[in-house]
Amino acid sequence: MKSFLKFTLASIVGIILASVLLFFIFVGIVSSIASSKDDPTSVKNNSVLSIKLKSLVVDRAEKNPFEDLDLPGLNNTSKIGLNDILKNIEKAKKDDRIKGIYINTTGVAAGYASIEEIRDALIDFKKSEKFIYSYSDVYTQKAYYLASVADSIIMNPEGMFELKGLAGGVTFYKDVMKKVGVEMQVIRHGKFKSAVEPFLRNNMSEANREQTETFIGSIWNHVVKGIASARNIEIAQINKLADAGISFQEPTVALSNKLVDNLKYKDQVLDDLRALTGTKAKKPINSVSLSSYTSAVVPGKKKLHKDKIAIVYAEGGIDSGSDGINSDKISKAIRKARLDTTVKAVVLRINSPGGSALGSDIMWREVVLTKKEKPIIASYGNVSASGGYYMSCAADMIIASPTTITGSIGVFGMIPNVEKLMEDKIGIHTDVVKTNKHSDFPTINRSMTAYERQLMQTSVENTYDTFISHVSEGRKMTKDAVDKIGQGRVWSGENAIGIGLIDEFGGLNRAIELAKEKAGLEQFRVIELPKQKDPIEELLKDFGANAKSMIMKSYMGEAYQYLQMVEKARNMKGVQAAMPYELTIY
C-alpha cells in the first residue's frame, strides 16, 4: 500500500512538474514569436498593398502575436485595428515603393462607420494617382460598399453579388426566461429606452420599431448615395436592384447594371496587377499585407516632435467586464493626457453602446476638466450611444460618421429574480436574516417590494435628469430640447447632426485634424492611450477566462447562452445608461 501511495504521489508530482516545464517552454516559444513580429517589414519596389480584412476590425487591436496559434484555452479571434488600417493607407499614399492597393475581400467584419472611415481613407489615397483594384469571388454588401471607390471592380464570372438593403433583428427572451424561472424586474425612463424589451416582450414595441426604422433607413440611404456617386448610377436603380434580390442573380446582372467593371478569373486578375505594377509576365507580384505593412518603415528622416495629440481609446461596454471600458482606466488615461504639458490636444475615440451610468459620469468629469485646459474632440466609431454619449457630451466638438449609431439618452435599472429558477428548477433555497426591512436589497433571490421598486424608479429619474443636464450644458441646449430628442431614442449620425447631437461628419483622421487646428499646431506627433498590456499577460488572462467558459459550455450546452444573459444582468452595477437592445444589422 505504501508503495502504491508513493508511486501515485510521484506520478502526480511528475505531471505537475512536466506541465510547468511545458508551460514555460510554450511561453518561451510565443515570446520568440512576439519579438520576431516586431522586426521591420521589408517592402520591395513596385509593390501592392493587399487589403483582405478577414480579421475583426476594432478601433485599436491589442498587439497579439499569438492570434495565428490554434491552441485550446486561447482566444483565437483575429483582430486588426482601424487605427493601423488608416495609418497604413496614409503611409502607402506617400510610399514610392507602393504602386497601388489591391482589395480582395469577400466580407468585412466591421460596422458601417468603420467601413466608412476606411472608404474615406481610400478616396484620399486616390489623390496620389496610384491605382485601387478590387476583386472578389463573392461581394457581400459591406465588402462592395468598401470596394465601390476602386478604379476597377472585378468579380469572378461564377461568383455572387449581394445587394439587398438592411434589416435589423432583435432576439427576445421573455418566454425562455419564464420557462427557466427567471423574472426580469425593470425600471426605466424614456419611451424609447428599449434595452429591457427582450426580457419583457416577444416583439418590438411601436416606439422601438419607429426608432429602428428611422436609423436603419438613414444608414441605408447613405450607403446607397455613396455607391450611386462612386459608380455613377441612379439611386432609384440601386434600390430597384435591391428590391429584386440581386443577391440571387448571376454576375452578369451586376455587370450589366454597372455595379462591376468586368468578370474575370484570378489568373486574369494577376495579369492585370502585373501590368499595373510593371511586373514581367509570369513573375510573382510584390505584395505586402496590411498587418505586415504596419511595421514597414518609409525611407526618409522622421523628426520626433515635442508637441503631441493624445488619442484615448474607449471601446466596449462601460464597466461591463474585462473586454469593455473600465471607467477608472479611461479616466486615468484622460487625466494623464490633461496633466502632460507636451500634450496640446486630446481626441477621445469612443466605440461603445454604454453601460454603467456612474462609470460614464466618472469619465465625463475628466472630459470637463480637460476642456478647461486644452482642446478635446470626441470621435465616434460604429456606435457611441447612451453612456458613450454621456461620457463625451462635454467635448469641444463631436465628430461621427453618417452611419454611426448614437444618442440613446436614457437610463434603466434591471434586477433578475431567480427565485423560481433556484427553488423549482434546481432545488436550491435561500433563507435570510435581516437587521432592517431592506437589508438584503438589491437581491436576485426574491421579487422587489413596491417600496423598493419606487426607490429604484427615483434613482433612475435622478440619473436621467443628471444625464440630460450634462448634455444640455455640453451641447448648449435647453433641458427640454434634450429631453425631446432623448427618452432613450437611438439616432444615426445623419439624423444626429440635424438635431444638434454631433457637430460634423468625419472619422478619426478628421478628429485629429480638428484637434490640431484648435491647438494651433503646425507639427506634432500622435500618442495612443491607455498603454497596451504586455501580450504574455493577455495570453494568461485569456487562458483562464476561456477555460472557465469552455467548462460551462460543455456542462450546459445550448442553455449556456441564457446563463450569459442572466449573468450579464446580475453583474450590472447600479443604474445603466446603455443601448436600447442588442440589434443585429444584416
Summary of the structure (lengths in Angstrom):
residues: 586
radius of gyration: 26.6
end to end distance: 65.6
largest distance: 87.6
contacts: 1945
relative contact order: 0.14
helix: 47%
strand: 19%
